[in-house]
Amino acid sequence: MPQKLILASASEIRQKLLLNAGVSVQIQKSRIDEEMVRASLEAEQAKPRDVADTLAEMKAMKVSEKNPDALVLGCDQVLDLEGKILSKPRDKDDARHQLQILRGQRHMLLSAAVICENGKPIWRHIGQVRLRMRDFSDAYLDGYLDRNWPGISYCVGAYKLEEEGIRLFSRVDGDYFNVLGLPLLEVLNYLTVRGELQS
């Protein structure tokens, strides 16, 4: 009998990716102060991949402590612009500022996933995607924000590649699922090897 799997996230896209792959999953949002933890790690000059990994682990552990018999999957995504972390935009003006910084530049999305059991991490992976944003006009940027706000307010970098955000880019190198915030293939492979999914 497969172990119960809990996703320690309210992310609809992560839940949908797992359900579409035929994985039975329950949702329990972890209650951690992400902004405080992120700020603390950045103050200690932690690398962006370590920030993503730490936040994913903290989310999984928090829910795992209350559900010791379940496997708990925690996830976090960080945008790395030459070592500088960009978070979800605070408002529309912040989204415009972020996109102006990213315009014409290459950046990375780091998607961390950690699985915990009995309050301890037992598996982890950080997926990485390299993206180059095209040099779009200010007129396009204004229209893009008008058409896509507030939907992009929940996204690091103020874009969704599965929607109009794809038009901001000239190149994307890496696994599309990592762009969506979940290293899905690696999670599925681990669950299959472990015997939780039929091989």
LUMKOL-338433 format. One record per residue (C-alpha): residue number from 1; x, y, z. Coordinates in Angstrom, 1 decimal, padded with zeros to 4 digits, m for minus. Layout:
N
NUM X Y Z
...
END
This chain:
199
1 000.0 000.0 000.0
2 001.6 003.3 m001.1
3 002.3 005.9 001.6
4 000.1 009.0 001.7
5 001.7 011.9 m000.1
6 001.2 015.4 001.1
7 002.1 018.5 m000.9
8 003.2 021.2 001.6
9 002.1 024.0 m000.7
10 m001.0 025.9 m001.8
11 000.3 026.1 m005.4
12 m002.4 025.0 m007.8
13 000.0 024.4 m010.6
14 002.1 022.0 m008.5
15 m001.0 020.1 m007.4
16 m002.3 019.9 m011.0
17 001.1 018.6 m012.3
18 001.0 015.8 m009.7
19 m002.6 014.9 m010.3
20 m002.2 015.0 m014.1
21 000.6 012.5 m013.7
22 m001.7 010.2 m011.8
23 m000.3 010.8 m008.4
24 m002.7 010.9 m005.5
25 m001.8 013.9 m003.3
26 m003.3 015.8 m000.4
27 m002.6 019.5 000.2
28 m001.5 021.0 003.5
29 000.0 024.5 003.3
30 002.9 024.9 005.6
31 002.9 027.9 007.9
32 006.4 029.4 007.8
33 007.3 033.1 007.4
34 009.0 032.8 004.0
35 009.9 036.4 003.7
36 011.7 036.4 007.1
37 013.6 033.2 006.4
38 014.6 034.4 002.9
39 015.7 037.8 004.3
40 017.8 036.1 007.0
41 019.5 033.8 004.5
42 020.2 036.6 002.1
43 021.7 038.6 005.0
44 024.0 035.6 005.6
45 024.9 035.8 001.9
46 023.5 032.4 001.2
47 023.6 031.3 m002.5
48 020.2 031.4 m004.3
49 020.1 027.5 m004.7
50 020.7 027.2 m000.9
51 017.8 029.6 m000.2
52 015.5 027.6 m002.4
53 016.6 024.3 m000.9
54 016.3 025.6 002.7
55 012.8 027.0 002.2
56 011.6 023.7 000.5
57 013.0 021.7 003.4
58 011.4 023.9 006.1
59 008.0 023.7 004.4
60 008.2 019.9 004.1
61 009.5 019.4 007.7
62 006.8 021.7 009.2
63 004.0 019.5 007.7
64 005.9 016.3 008.2
65 006.1 016.8 012.0
66 002.3 016.8 012.1
67 002.0 013.9 009.7
68 004.8 011.4 010.6
69 003.3 008.5 008.6
70 003.1 010.4 005.3
71 005.7 011.5 002.7
72 005.6 015.3 002.6
73 006.8 017.2 m000.5
74 008.0 020.8 000.1
75 008.9 023.0 m002.9
76 010.3 026.5 m003.4
77 011.4 028.4 m006.5
78 014.0 031.2 m006.7
79 014.9 033.5 m009.5
80 018.7 033.9 m009.7
81 020.0 037.0 m011.6
82 023.8 036.8 m011.4
83 023.6 035.8 m007.7
84 020.8 038.3 m006.8
85 017.5 036.8 m005.8
86 014.2 038.3 m007.2
87 011.0 037.4 m005.2
88 007.4 037.7 m006.2
89 006.5 041.3 m007.1
90 004.9 043.4 m004.3
91 002.7 045.4 m006.7
92 002.4 046.3 m010.3
93 005.2 048.9 m010.1
94 007.5 046.3 m008.6
95 006.6 043.9 m011.4
96 007.5 046.6 m014.0
97 010.8 047.2 m012.2
98 011.7 043.5 m012.1
99 010.9 043.0 m015.8
100 013.0 046.1 m016.7
101 015.9 044.6 m014.8
102 015.5 041.2 m016.5
103 014.9 042.7 m020.0
104 017.7 041.6 m022.4
105 019.4 039.6 m019.7
106 019.9 035.9 m018.9
107 018.7 034.5 m015.5
108 018.1 031.2 m013.8
109 015.1 029.6 m012.2
110 015.9 027.2 m009.4
111 013.1 024.8 m008.4
112 013.9 023.0 m005.2
113 012.0 019.9 m003.9
114 012.5 018.1 m000.6
115 010.6 015.0 000.6
116 010.4 014.5 004.4
117 009.3 011.5 006.4
118 008.9 011.5 010.2
119 010.1 015.2 010.3
120 013.4 014.4 008.5
121 014.4 015.0 004.9
122 015.0 011.8 003.0
123 015.3 013.1 m000.6
124 016.0 016.4 m002.3
125 016.6 017.9 m005.8
126 017.2 021.3 m007.3
127 016.1 021.7 m010.9
128 017.7 024.5 m012.9
129 016.5 026.4 m016.0
130 018.4 029.1 m017.9
131 016.3 031.8 m019.6
132 017.1 034.8 m021.8
133 014.6 037.6 m021.9
134 014.3 039.5 m025.1
135 014.7 043.3 m025.4
136 011.0 044.1 m025.5
137 009.7 047.7 m025.8
138 008.2 049.8 m023.0
139 004.9 049.9 m024.8
140 004.8 046.1 m024.9
141 005.7 045.9 m021.2
142 002.9 048.3 m020.2
143 000.4 046.3 m022.2
144 001.7 043.0 m020.9
145 001.3 044.2 m017.3
146 m002.2 045.6 m018.0
147 m003.3 042.3 m019.5
148 m001.7 039.9 m017.0
149 m002.0 041.7 m013.6
150 m002.9 040.4 m011.0
151 m002.3 036.9 m012.3
152 001.4 037.3 m012.4
153 001.6 038.8 m008.9
154 002.2 035.2 m007.5
155 005.1 034.5 m009.8
156 008.8 035.3 m009.3
157 009.9 037.5 m012.2
158 006.3 038.5 m012.9
159 005.8 036.0 m015.7
160 004.1 032.7 m016.5
161 005.6 030.8 m019.4
162 002.4 028.8 m019.8
163 000.6 032.1 m020.6
164 001.6 035.3 m022.4
165 004.9 035.4 m020.4
166 006.4 033.2 m023.0
167 006.5 036.2 m025.4
168 009.0 037.9 m023.1
169 011.7 035.3 m023.9
170 014.0 034.6 m026.8
171 015.5 031.4 m025.3
172 014.7 028.8 m022.6
173 017.1 026.0 m021.7
174 016.0 023.3 m019.3
175 013.0 021.2 m018.1
176 009.7 023.0 m018.5
177 008.4 021.5 m015.3
178 011.1 023.3 m013.4
179 009.9 026.6 m014.9
180 006.5 025.7 m013.4
181 008.1 025.3 m010.0
182 008.3 021.5 m009.6
183 011.1 019.1 m010.8
184 008.3 016.7 m011.7
185 010.3 014.0 m013.5
186 012.8 013.6 m010.6
187 010.0 013.5 m008.0
188 008.2 010.8 m010.0
189 011.4 008.8 m010.5
190 012.1 008.8 m006.8
191 008.5 007.8 m005.9
192 008.7 005.0 m008.5
193 012.1 003.7 m007.3
194 010.8 003.8 m003.7
195 007.8 001.7 m004.7
196 005.1 004.3 m004.1
197 004.2 004.4 m007.8
198 003.8 001.4 m010.1
199 006.9 000.8 m012.2
END
